[in-house]
Amino acid sequence: MKTPLRPCPVCENNLADVLDSQRFILPENHPLRDGYDVVCCARCGFAYADTAVTQADYDHFYARHSKYSDAKTSTGSGLSRLDAARLRETADQIVRFADHRDLRIADIGCANGGLLAELRTLGYSHLCGVDPSEACVANTRLIPGVDAFVGGLSALPVSAGKFDAIILSHVLEHVRDLRPVLRGLHGFLRPGGWLYVETPDAARYAEFVPAPFQDFNTEHINHFSPASMDNLLRQGGFEPVETGTKTIFSAPDMPYPALFVFAKVSAVPPVLHPDPTLRERLVEYIRISREGLARMNARLAATLRGHEKIAVWGTGQLTLKLLAGTALSGVKITQFLDRNPVNHGHCLRGVPVVSPDEFTDRAIPILVASTINASAIIEDIRRMNFPNPLLTLSTD
């Protein structure tokens, strides 16, 4: 048990059980921290990252360093087949709950507006996006009939007005100060207004482990189960009226667990119901991840043996972990390659991150530092006719 740096975001308790510790190698001048403990609240059972990073720091990060800023390389735009299918499914859920096409709907954390575009095709005409990234807002404004504003949950633009419904799709897992931002939404909802909330489902992490500790990363700092989401919404002045779980795909053959809730404003005093199972399910997830990381490290050590230097394709969360505590930390890396332009110009461990189009060394091996996107990266390398030997993280 410890007194956390960050009180429980759900019940504000100041005693927590440490489940695991995470460490990362971050790009230079990164606004977040290079590690934290994953803790479980001793009172309500909610699990979260115990970090001293402030909400202002997170707001700055998503405004200046959002991986969603480039529509071609990120989710949320609907450009890929899988992303489009996910957004279409979410839009269909919202239609079933809200069949009035004249509702005014806001998507907060809208990325590049893919969900709003799907709602537009289904007949909704009063749509608004809000995102901290100016690039995302600019992309969203390109959708016919959709307005967009720069802002976020902790700094909603008053000029956006009030709404009949607010969407928070894969947003709350990124937010440090949960109860205040939910309470703040009341002033942006019209009478009878409601929320649609969707997040990863931490109660099922152990059933879906595409990479070790994939869900314990620099950005996902809250780990919700259906029970803890119910507690949070009630503490924030909302009453859940429909709850469910779903499985989405982050890549082909890569299912991912999610939960969703429709909730309405409530004046009923909240009652806290501790989550009895989330802790044990996360302990199982941690066990599976530790075993997977050990196998991956053994594979890396064998694969890298005899190579004086390599290039690494991919600067995602898995790479940040591997650099912090595996055989990858001891090899000479000449360049990191990444398609997302938001990462270009940064350095990891003093090594530049560049576009694959700028890579000219055709002799050294390229390590594909991803499991989720490995197939797509390998296809990209072959399309570019790179003769470099390819190294992978596969432990099969």
HUMOLIN-V603558 format. One record per backbone hydrogen bond with DSSP energy under -1.0 kcal/mol. CO is the residue of the C=O (numbers start at 1). NH is the residue of the N-H. If there is no record, write none. Layout:
[[CO | NH] [CO | NH]]
//
This chain:
[[2 | 16] [8 | 12] [13 | 8] [15 | 42] [16 | 2] [17 | 40] [20 | 38] [22 | 36] [27 | 30] [34 | 24] [36 | 22] [37 | 50] [38 | 19] [38 | 20] [39 | 48] [40 | 17] [41 | 45] [44 | 275] [46 | 41] [47 | 223] [48 | 39] [49 | 51] [54 | 58] [55 | 59] [56 | 60] [57 | 61] [58 | 62] [59 | 63] [60 | 64] [61 | 65] [66 | 69] [76 | 114] [80 | 84] [81 | 85] [82 | 86] [83 | 87] [84 | 88] [85 | 89] [86 | 90] [87 | 91] [88 | 92] [89 | 93] [90 | 94] [91 | 95] [92 | 96] [93 | 97] [94 | 98] [100 | 103] [101 | 125] [104 | 164] [104 | 165] [105 | 128] [106 | 167] [107 | 130] [110 | 113] [113 | 117] [114 | 118] [115 | 119] [116 | 120] [117 | 121] [118 | 122] [119 | 124] [120 | 123] [126 | 105] [127 | 147] [128 | 107] [129 | 149] [130 | 109] [130 | 110] [131 | 151] [133 | 137] [134 | 138] [135 | 139] [136 | 140] [137 | 141] [140 | 143] [143 | 146] [147 | 129] [149 | 131] [152 | 155] [157 | 160] [158 | 161] [163 | 190] [164 | 194] [165 | 106] [166 | 196] [167 | 108] [168 | 198] [171 | 174] [172 | 175] [173 | 221] [173 | 222] [176 | 178] [177 | 181] [178 | 182] [179 | 183] [180 | 184] [183 | 186] [185 | 188] [186 | 189] [188 | 163] [190 | 193] [193 | 265] [194 | 166] [195 | 263] [196 | 168] [197 | 261] [198 | 170] [199 | 259] [201 | 204] [202 | 205] [204 | 207] [205 | 208] [211 | 214] [213 | 216] [215 | 217] [219 | 221] [221 | 49] [224 | 202] [225 | 229] [226 | 230] [227 | 231] [228 | 232] [229 | 233] [230 | 234] [231 | 235] [232 | 236] [233 | 238] [234 | 237] [237 | 266] [239 | 264] [242 | 262] [244 | 260] [246 | 258] [248 | 256] [251 | 254] [254 | 250] [256 | 248] [257 | 201] [258 | 246] [259 | 199] [260 | 244] [261 | 197] [262 | 241] [262 | 242] [263 | 195] [264 | 239] [277 | 281] [278 | 282] [279 | 283] [280 | 284] [281 | 285] [282 | 286] [283 | 287] [284 | 288] [285 | 289] [286 | 290] [287 | 291] [288 | 292] [289 | 293] [290 | 294] [291 | 295] [292 | 296] [293 | 297] [294 | 298] [295 | 299] [296 | 300] [297 | 301] [298 | 302] [299 | 303] [300 | 304] [304 | 307] [310 | 334] [311 | 367] [312 | 337] [313 | 369] [316 | 320] [317 | 321] [318 | 322] [319 | 323] [320 | 25] [321 | 325] [322 | 326] [326 | 329] [327 | 330] [328 | 331] [332 | 310] [335 | 312] [336 | 354] [337 | 314] [340 | 343] [343 | 346] [346 | 353] [347 | 28] [348 | 351] [351 | 348] [352 | 336] [353 | 345] [354 | 338] [355 | 358] [356 | 359] [365 | 311] [366 | 391] [367 | 313] [367 | 369] [368 | 370] [373 | 377] [374 | 378] [375 | 379] [376 | 380] [377 | 381] [378 | 382] [379 | 383] [380 | 384] [381 | 386] [382 | 385] [389 | 366] [391 | 368]]
//
